[in-house]
Amino acid sequence: MAAIFDDLKGQSIFITGGGSGIGAALTEAFLRQGAKVAFCQRSDATPFCDAMEKSTGNRPLFLPCDISVTDQLQLTLSTAAKVHGPITVLVNNAANDKRHDTLTTDEALWDWSMAVNLKSYFFACQSVLPGMKAAGGGSIINFSSISFMMADAGYASYITANAGIVGMTRTLAREFGPDRIRVNAVAPGWVMTDKQKDMWVTPEGLARHLERQCIPDPIQPEDMTGVVLFLASQGSRMMTSQTLILDGGYISG
C-alpha cells in the first residue's frame, strides 16, 4: 500500500504535464492523498480527469497551456491558485526529449527545447514563490534526468537543459531556504511511459539498458510517485538542494 502523508490533504498542488506519462501517475498519487491538484498540458485531458474522479473520488483541475509560452504559463498558475488557494507544491514535470542531430540543429529548435525543458521551469518557480513565501513555506520538485550524467548522445539540447535544472534547483534552494521553501530535483532513468514505448523502446535496447541497472526491472511511471510525495510532504522538511536519482542503479551499474 502507498504511504499516506496527512499533511498533503487539502494542499494546493500544481503539476506541469500532469495528464500523461509520469505526470498522470503523480496526479493520481496526489489525488489519493486528498490534495487539491491542478495540472496543465497542451492536449485535452478531460477524459483523464473523468477517469480520475471516478477512481479516486477527487477531480483534478485541468488547465490547457503551452508551457513554452511564459505568459500562458503564468496565467495558468495564477488561475490554479485562485481556484485551489496558493500553490504550496509545484512539480515541474513536463519535458520533451525530441531527438536531433547536433550538426544540423538550428537556432529555432534549440530555443524551443530550452523554452520547454528549462525556461518554463524557472518561470513556473518564479510564479509560485511569492505565494509560498506568504504561506510560510512550500516545496518545489523539478524533474531532471540521468541523461546528462551518462554521457548520452542524440539530443544535446535536452541533456543540456537537464543539467541546467539541477543547477537551478541548487541556487533556488539557497535563495529561498530562509523562507522555508524547499527545492529538490528528481532524476529518473528510462521510464516506460507510453511515449517512450511508442517512440524509442525496442526489445534489444531495453534489454541492454536493464543489464546495466542494479535492479533488472523496467522503471514504470508509478515508481516516481513515492519519492515525489515524500519531497512534497513535511516528511522531508529538512531536505533541500538535493537531486534524487531513480534509475534502478543504472549510473552506478
N, C-alpha and C positions, 0 to 999 in steps of 0.2 A: 504494500500500500504506500502511496505517496505521503510524504511528511506534510503536516498541517502547520502553517505559520500563522498563529492567531492575529498577529499584528498586521497582516496583509488584508484582512477582511475590511471592506469598505474603503481601501486605499484607491486613489486615482492613479491608474497605470496607463501609460501610452507606449505602444509598440509600433515601430515602423515595419511595414511589410508583414503585418500580423495575420494575414488571411491565407497564407500558403507556406509550405515547407516548414522550416524551423519556427517561423513566426506563428503559424497556426497552432503548433504544439504549445508554444508559450502562451498564446491567447487562451487556449483551453485550460492550461495549468493554472493561470491566474484566476480565471472564472471559477474554477473549482475551489479556489481559496476564498471565494466570496468577494473578490475585488471588483471594482468598477473599471472595466477595461475598454479603452478606445484604441483603435488602430487605423492605419492608413495603408492604401496601396492604389495603384492606378486602375486595375480591373475591378469589376463589380464583385463584391463579396457578400451580397445579400443571401445567396443560398448557404454560404458558410455560417453566417450569423443565425439563420433559421435553424441550422443543424446544431449549433452550439446552445441555443436557447432550449431546444428540445432535450439535449443530452445532459446539460448542466443546470437548467432552470435559471440561467443568468445570461442575458443577452449582451453581447459586446456592441459598442458604438463604432460603426464603420464610417469613415470619412474619406472619400476619394481624394487622392493627392498625388502629384508628381513631385517626389522629394527633391529632385534636382532643381526645382524652381523655388527659390528661397521664400518668396512672398507667399506662395501656396502653402509651403510647409509651416511657416509661422502662423498663418491664418488657421490652418488645421489644428495646430497645437493650442492656439487660443480658444478655438471653438470647443475642443475637448475639455479644457479647463473650465469653461463656462458651464458645461453640462455636468461634469463629474466633480468639479472642485479642482483646486490647484494640483497639478501633476506632481506627485511625490516619488514616482518611479518611472524613469524613462529607459526604454530598451531600444537602442539603435541597432536594428537587426537587418533592415533592407540593404541589399547589395546586388551587384551584377558582375559576374566573373566572365564577361564576354572575352573570348579568346581573340588574340590579334598578333600579327607579326610585327616585331619591333621596327624593321626597316621600311615597312610600308604604312606605319601608323602616322596619321596626320593630326594636326592640332585639334581639330574638331572632336575626334574620337578620344584623344587624351583629356580634353576639357570635360567632355560628357562623363567619362569614367570618374574623374576626380569629383565632379559635381554629385554624382550618385553615391560614390563609395567613401568620400571623405568630407567634402564641403557640407553635405546635408547633416552629417553627424555633428559637426561643430555648431551649425546654426540651430539644430534641434536642442542641443545643450544650452546654448545661449538663451533660447526662448523659455526654457523651463527653470533656469537658475533663479530668477527673481522670486518666483512662486515658492520654490524650495527654501530659499532664504527666509521668506516670510513665514513659512510653515515650521521653521526651526530645524530643517534638515531634509535629506532625501537621498535617493540612490540612483545613479546613472550607470547603466550597463551597456558597454559598447562591444558589439561583435566584431572581432578581427578574424584572423585565420592563421593556421600554421604555414600558409603558403610562403610567407616571407622568411620563415625560419628554415625552410628545407631546400633552398636554392632551386626552386622550381622555375619553369620557363613557359612561355606561350601566352602570357597575359601580364606584361610588365606593369601596366597602369594599375591593375587591381592589386598586385603584390605590393607596389609602392604605397598605395592608399592604406593597405592593411598594416604596414609598418608605421605609417603616419598615425593611424588610430591609436596605437599603443603609446606613441609619444604624446599625443593629445590627451589621452587618458591620464597620464602621469602629471602633466602640467596642470590640468584642471583639478586633479585631486589635491595638488599642493595649494592652488589658489583658493579653492573653496572648502578645504578641510576645516578652517576656522568657523565656517557656517554649518558644520556637521553635515555637509553634503559629501557623500562617498562616490567615487568614480572608479570603476573597475572595468576590465576588459575580459572577454571570453574568446579564446582562440580554438575553434573546433578543427578537427581533422576532416576527413572526407565523409560528409554526412549524406546518407542515402535519401535525399529528397526526391520528389517526383521529377523535378527539373534535372537533377544530376543523372538520374536513371534514364531519362529520355534523351539527354544530350551527350553525356560523357562516359557513363559506366558501360564497360564491356566485361564479360566473364574473365578474360585474361588480365585486363587491367586491374580489376578488383582483387583477383587472386594475388597478383604481385604486391598490391598495396597491403593486403591483410597479412602477408608473410612478414612484413616489417613491423606490424603492430605487435605489441606485447600481448594484448588481448585479441585473439584472432576472429573477432565478430564484427560484422558491418555496423557502423555507427548509425543510429536512427535519430530522427528529429526529436523524439521523446527523450533521448539521452541528454539533451541540453537543459531540460526543464528543472531538474533538481538543483543544479548549480545556480541557475538564474533566480529561482525562488529564494534560495539561501542568500544570494547577494542583495536581493531586494528587501529582505527582512532584517529585523533587528538582531537576528542570529549572527550576522556579520557586521555588527555595529562598529567594530574597530578595524575592519578590513577596508583598505582603500589603496589606490595606486598600484593594484596588482593585475597581472594577466594570468588567468587560469586556463591551462591547456587541456582540452578534452579531445584527445586523439587516439585513445586506446594504446598509448605508448609508442606511437609511430616515430616521433622525434628522438626518443631515447632508444628505439629498437635498432 
